[in-house]
Amino acid sequence: MRMFDGQIRVENNLFLWHFEAKIQKSASEHRYIDEGKFSNINQLAKAVGLDSSFVAANLRLRWLAPKVVHELIQGGIGNVSLKQLRHGVPVLWREQEEMWRVG
């Protein structure tokens, strides 16, 4: 795996697999809250045995714009890290698309 400045090349198949798995896990964890199985992130985190801040960061992946997710999977966005995706992404899809020049 090629790394520099804490970023992982998106074209790396291992990263793509990991990214897709995180997106799917985020969706299923979000569904638990939506369906009322857990009333908040703290309860969910305790149930899955993880720190609540880690679970909250992973849930943020669910907010990625569909065009951004598609481009990440297709390798159309240069270098990006899971850390950046968890913490450094605007909430609005339009702003995400502008950030990575996706359209």
N, C-alpha and C positions, 0 to 999 in steps of 0.2 A: 504494500500500500504506500503510495507516494504522499508524503505530508509536508507542508510548509506553512509557517505562520498559523498552525493549528487548523488549517483547512484541508479538506480531503477532496481530491479530484472527483467530480461528479461522474465522470465516465467510468470510474472504477466499479466493476460489477458488484463487489462486496458492499460498497457504500450504497449502491442502488437497492440491493436486496434489503439492507438494514433500514434504509429510508422508507421503502415500501412497507416493511414490517412495522415500523414506528407509526406510519399513517394509519394502518389497519388497527393497530393496538389503540391508538388514540380514538379512533371511531368507536371501537367496542367499549372502551372505558367511558367515553362521553355518553354512550347509549345507556350505560348503567345508571348514570345520574339522571338522564332524561326520563327513563322509565321508573324512577323512584326507588331503585334497589339500594341506592345510597343517596343521602340527602345533601352531601357536600364532598369536596375533594379530600378532606381529612379522613372521613369514613372510608372512602374508596382506597386511599393510600394505605390505611391500616389493614384493610382486607387483602390487598395484594402484597403487603409487606415491603412497601417502599416509602421513602420520605415524601411528604405532601408537596414540597416544592418541586421535586423531580416529576411527580405525577402532573402537577399543574403545568410545568414546562412542556411535557409531552402532549398534554391536551391542547396546547397552543398550536400544535401542528395541524389540528383539525380546522384551524382558521385560515390556512393557506388557500389562496385563490386557486381554483381549479386549473387555470391556465399556467400558473406557476408550478403546481404539482406536475402537470403534463410535461412542461419544459424540463423540469428537474429529472424526471424519469427518462425523457428522450435525450438528455445530455445537452440541451440547448442553452443551459445557463452554466457559465464558467465554473468558478470555484466557489464552493459554499460549504459550510460546516453545519452539523446538527445543532451545535451551540447557537450559531447565528439564526437558524430557523426557529429555535425555541425561544430566543430572547430578543433578537434584533429585527423583527419584522413588523411593519405597520399593520394595524387592524383592518383598514380598508383595502379591499381587493385591488381597486384602481391604483392605490399608492404602491402596493406590492408589485403590480405589473409595471409601473413606472420605474420602480427601484431596480428591477432586473431587465427592463426594456423588453417586456413580453407583451404581445398584443395581438 
